[in-house]
Amino acid sequence: MTKTLARTALAILGGYLGTSAFIAALAMIAVATVGMERSEAATLGSMLGFLIYLGVIIWSFAEPALVRVALWLGGVTALSLAVVFLLRPVAS
């Protein structure tokens, strides 16, 4: 019961946090490198976010090692937030 609750919390909360950070980084990279409009990047990110979040939820229940899921989600989230921090617009 405890493992199921931990896996569910990690899938829902960690998956949401990781997906939103990854999508924000992906949209900022698309704007910075491809020259995509910010509104188009946000729309593309929101559409991809549903698929990525679904994949993370399915993977978190299919993966036998809960620690591996937690480490991957933490690493992806930290890396994505670093990209968002580095690509943020600087007010001058």
C-alpha positions as CSV (number, residue, x, y, z in Angstrom):
1,M,0.0,0.0,0.0
2,T,2.8,2.4,0.9
3,K,4.7,1.7,-2.4
4,T,1.5,2.2,-4.4
5,L,0.9,5.5,-2.7
6,A,4.5,6.7,-3.2
7,R,4.4,5.6,-6.8
8,T,1.1,7.4,-7.4
9,A,2.3,10.6,-5.7
10,L,5.5,10.5,-7.7
11,A,3.7,9.9,-10.9
12,I,1.2,12.7,-10.4
13,L,3.2,15.4,-8.6
14,G,6.7,14.6,-9.9
15,G,5.4,13.9,-13.4
16,Y,3.6,17.2,-13.5
17,L,6.6,19.2,-12.2
18,G,9.0,17.4,-14.5
19,T,6.7,17.8,-17.5
20,S,6.0,21.4,-17.0
21,A,9.7,22.2,-16.5
22,F,10.7,20.2,-19.6
23,I,8.0,21.9,-21.8
24,A,9.0,25.3,-20.6
25,A,12.6,24.6,-21.6
26,L,11.6,23.1,-24.9
27,A,9.5,26.2,-25.7
28,M,12.3,28.5,-24.8
29,I,14.7,26.6,-26.9
30,A,12.3,26.7,-29.9
31,V,12.0,30.4,-29.5
32,A,15.7,31.0,-29.1
33,T,17.1,28.6,-31.8
34,V,14.4,28.0,-34.4
35,G,12.9,31.5,-34.2
36,M,9.4,30.2,-33.5
37,E,6.9,32.7,-32.2
38,R,6.3,32.6,-28.5
39,S,2.6,31.9,-28.9
40,E,3.3,29.0,-31.3
41,A,5.9,27.6,-28.9
42,A,3.5,27.8,-26.0
43,T,0.8,26.0,-28.0
44,L,3.2,23.3,-29.2
45,G,4.5,22.9,-25.7
46,S,1.0,22.5,-24.2
47,M,0.0,19.9,-26.8
48,L,3.2,17.9,-26.3
49,G,2.9,18.3,-22.5
50,F,-0.2,16.1,-22.4
51,L,1.6,13.3,-24.3
52,I,4.7,13.5,-22.2
53,Y,2.8,13.6,-18.9
54,L,0.8,10.6,-20.0
55,G,4.1,8.8,-20.8
56,V,5.6,9.7,-17.5
57,I,2.6,8.4,-15.6
58,I,2.6,5.1,-17.5
59,W,6.4,4.7,-17.1
60,S,6.3,5.4,-13.4
61,F,3.9,2.4,-12.9
62,A,5.6,0.2,-15.4
63,E,9.2,0.7,-14.0
64,P,10.0,-1.8,-11.3
65,A,12.5,0.4,-9.5
66,L,10.8,3.4,-7.9
67,V,14.2,5.0,-7.1
68,R,15.0,5.0,-10.8
69,V,11.8,6.9,-11.6
70,A,12.5,9.5,-8.9
71,L,16.1,10.0,-10.0
72,W,15.2,10.4,-13.7
73,L,12.3,12.8,-12.9
74,G,14.6,14.8,-10.5
75,G,17.4,15.0,-13.1
76,V,15.1,16.0,-16.0
77,T,13.4,18.6,-13.8
78,A,16.7,20.1,-12.6
79,L,18.2,20.2,-16.1
80,S,15.1,21.7,-17.6
81,L,14.9,24.4,-14.9
82,A,18.6,25.2,-15.5
83,V,17.8,25.7,-19.2
84,V,14.8,27.9,-18.4
85,F,17.0,30.0,-16.0
86,L,19.8,30.4,-18.6
87,L,17.4,31.3,-21.4
88,R,15.1,33.6,-19.5
89,P,14.7,37.1,-21.0
90,V,16.8,39.7,-19.1
91,A,15.2,43.1,-18.6
92,S,17.5,45.9,-19.5
